Amino acid sequence: MRLTGLPFVAALALTACVTINVYFPAAEAREAAREFVENVIGEEQAAPPPAGREKDGDGQGMSGGMALAPLPAGMPLRESPAFDPWILFGIGAAQAQTPDITIRTPAIQAIQQRMESRFNSTLRPHFDTGALGFAGDGLVVVRDASQLPLKDRVAVNAAVADDNRDRNAVYREIAVANGHPEWESQIREVFAKQWVASARAGWWYQQGGSWKQK
């Protein structure tokens, strides 16, 4: 008796040896950058929600439970997902993976804490005066040295150099911590945009080679 099914099974096994492409998770990177940046410069206070109980459409307070409305006549129940036999051989419907981005490693957290302390103790006042600004490459630059008091210039320049050292380190560390050192330039680009997005009113940033005030 011939086993006609063996060639088919062998073909499935060979097909299972596929290369899974891992794409840069841009949305996850933006969320990670937002969390990191806001922790460094401090989140703006949001307006508290209005007091009082939520009400439903009849003006009555919402109860603890929720009744399920009956399905309209003729509407079928939602069907369960169909079984995919390819999963048995390690082949899913999609052959691409999009990993999360983590910024919660000891090295990254240590850099974040240093940057937060430095920003609040030294850098923030000089962003407020316009002496400092966010560069287009995710670093900090002295935009207008004339706005720096003479007695503060050495300390501010040293703080800017230290901060840029930490910035370069954290972009590299995030890429390495997530298993993709080749993502460093993309991580830097995402963070550069987030520093601008999180900048407070009156702060300066570079865009297209020119300075703009938010």
C-alpha positions in Angstrom: 0.0 0.0 0.0 1.4 3.4 -1.0 1.4 6.1 1.7 0.3 9.0 -0.5 0.0 11.3 2.4 3.7 11.4 3.2 4.8 13.7 0.5 2.2 16.2 1.6 3.2 16.0 5.2 6.9 16.4 4.2 6.0 19.5 2.2 4.2 21.0 5.2 7.2 20.3 7.4 9.6 22.0 4.9 7.3 25.0 4.6 7.3 25.4 8.4 11.0 26.4 8.1 10.2 30.0 7.3 11.9 33.2 8.2 9.9 35.5 10.5 10.4 39.1 9.7 10.5 41.4 12.8 9.4 44.9 11.9 10.2 48.1 13.9 7.3 48.6 16.2 6.8 52.3 15.6 3.6 52.7 17.6 5.0 50.9 20.6 8.2 53.0 20.3 6.2 56.2 20.3 4.4 55.2 23.5 7.6 54.2 25.2 9.2 57.5 24.2 6.2 59.5 25.5 6.4 57.7 28.8 10.2 58.3 29.1 10.2 61.9 28.1 7.2 62.9 30.3 9.0 61.2 33.2 12.0 63.4 32.6 10.4 66.8 32.0 7.3 66.2 34.2 3.8 65.7 32.9 1.5 68.7 32.8 -1.4 68.6 35.2 -4.6 67.5 33.6 -7.9 69.0 34.6 -9.7 66.8 37.2 -12.9 65.2 35.9 -16.2 66.8 37.1 -17.6 65.5 40.4 -20.7 63.4 40.5 -22.0 60.1 39.4 -22.2 59.1 35.8 -25.7 58.9 34.5 -27.2 56.8 31.8 -29.4 58.0 29.0 -32.5 58.2 31.3 -30.7 60.5 33.8 -30.5 57.8 36.4 -27.3 56.7 38.2 -25.6 53.7 36.6 -26.0 50.5 38.5 -23.2 48.1 39.3 -24.3 45.5 36.8 -25.0 45.7 33.1 -27.8 43.9 31.3 -27.1 42.4 27.9 -29.5 43.4 25.2 -31.1 40.6 23.2 -29.8 40.0 19.7 -32.1 41.3 16.9 -34.2 38.7 15.3 -32.4 36.9 12.6 -28.9 37.9 13.7 -26.7 34.8 14.1 -24.4 34.3 17.0 -20.7 35.2 16.5 -18.9 32.2 15.2 -15.8 30.9 16.8 -12.5 31.4 14.9 -11.9 28.7 12.4 -9.2 26.2 13.2 -6.0 26.8 11.2 -4.2 23.5 10.6 -1.0 25.3 9.6 -0.5 26.2 13.3 0.3 22.6 13.9 3.4 23.1 11.8 4.4 26.5 13.3 3.0 28.5 10.5 0.4 31.2 11.4 -1.7 33.3 9.2 1.0 36.0 9.4 4.7 35.4 9.2 5.7 38.8 10.7 6.1 39.7 14.3 5.8 43.1 16.0 7.5 43.1 19.4 6.8 45.5 22.3 9.4 48.1 23.3 10.5 48.0 26.9 12.2 50.8 28.7 12.1 49.2 32.2 15.6 47.8 32.6 17.9 48.9 35.4 20.3 50.6 32.9 17.5 52.6 31.2 15.9 53.5 34.5 19.2 54.8 35.9 19.7 57.0 32.9 16.1 58.3 33.1 16.6 59.2 36.8 19.8 61.1 36.1 18.2 63.0 33.2 15.1 63.9 35.4 17.3 65.1 38.2 19.5 67.2 35.9 16.5 68.6 34.0 14.8 69.8 37.1 17.9 71.1 38.9 19.7 72.8 36.0 18.2 72.6 32.5 14.6 73.5 32.9 15.1 77.2 33.8 17.2 77.7 30.7 14.6 76.1 28.5 12.1 78.6 30.0 14.4 81.6 29.1 15.1 80.2 25.5 18.8 79.7 26.1 18.4 76.0 25.5 16.5 74.1 22.8 15.8 70.6 21.5 17.8 69.7 18.4 16.4 67.7 15.5 18.6 64.7 16.4 17.2 64.2 19.9 19.9 66.2 21.7 20.0 69.4 23.7 21.9 72.5 22.4 22.7 75.9 23.7 20.5 78.0 21.4 21.3 81.5 22.7 24.2 81.8 25.0 23.4 85.4 25.7 20.4 84.3 27.7 22.8 82.4 30.1 24.0 84.4 33.1 27.8 84.5 33.1 28.0 82.8 36.4 25.9 79.8 35.1 27.6 79.2 31.7 30.2 76.7 32.8 27.7 74.6 34.8 25.0 74.8 32.1 27.4 73.7 29.3 28.6 70.8 31.5 25.0 69.8 32.2 24.2 69.9 28.4 27.2 67.7 27.7 26.3 65.2 30.4 22.7 65.2 29.2 23.6 64.5 25.6 25.9 61.7 26.7 23.0 60.1 28.5 20.7 60.7 25.5 23.0 59.0 23.2 23.4 56.2 25.7 19.7 55.6 26.2 18.8 55.5 22.5 21.5 52.8 22.1 20.5 51.0 25.3 16.8 50.8 24.4 17.6 49.3 21.0 20.0 46.8 22.6 17.7 45.9 25.5 15.0 45.0 23.0 17.3 42.7 21.0 17.7 45.0 18.0 20.8 47.2 18.1 20.1 48.1 14.4 17.0 50.1 15.7 19.1 52.8 17.4 18.6 55.4 14.6 14.9 54.7 14.5 14.6 55.0 18.3 16.5 58.3 18.2 14.2 59.6 15.5 11.1 58.7 17.5 12.5 60.3 20.7 13.6 63.5 18.8 10.0 64.0 17.7 8.7 63.2 21.2 10.9 65.8 22.9 9.4 68.4 20.6 5.8 67.1 21.2 6.3 67.2 24.9 8.0 70.7 24.9 6.1 73.2 27.0 4.8 76.5 25.6 7.6 79.0 24.9 10.3 76.4 24.6 12.5 76.2 21.4 13.1 73.4 19.0 14.8 72.8 15.7 12.8 71.9 12.6 14.3 71.7 9.1 17.4 73.4 10.3 15.7 76.5 11.7 14.5 77.3 15.2 10.9 77.5 16.2 9.2 78.4 19.4 6.3 76.3 20.7 
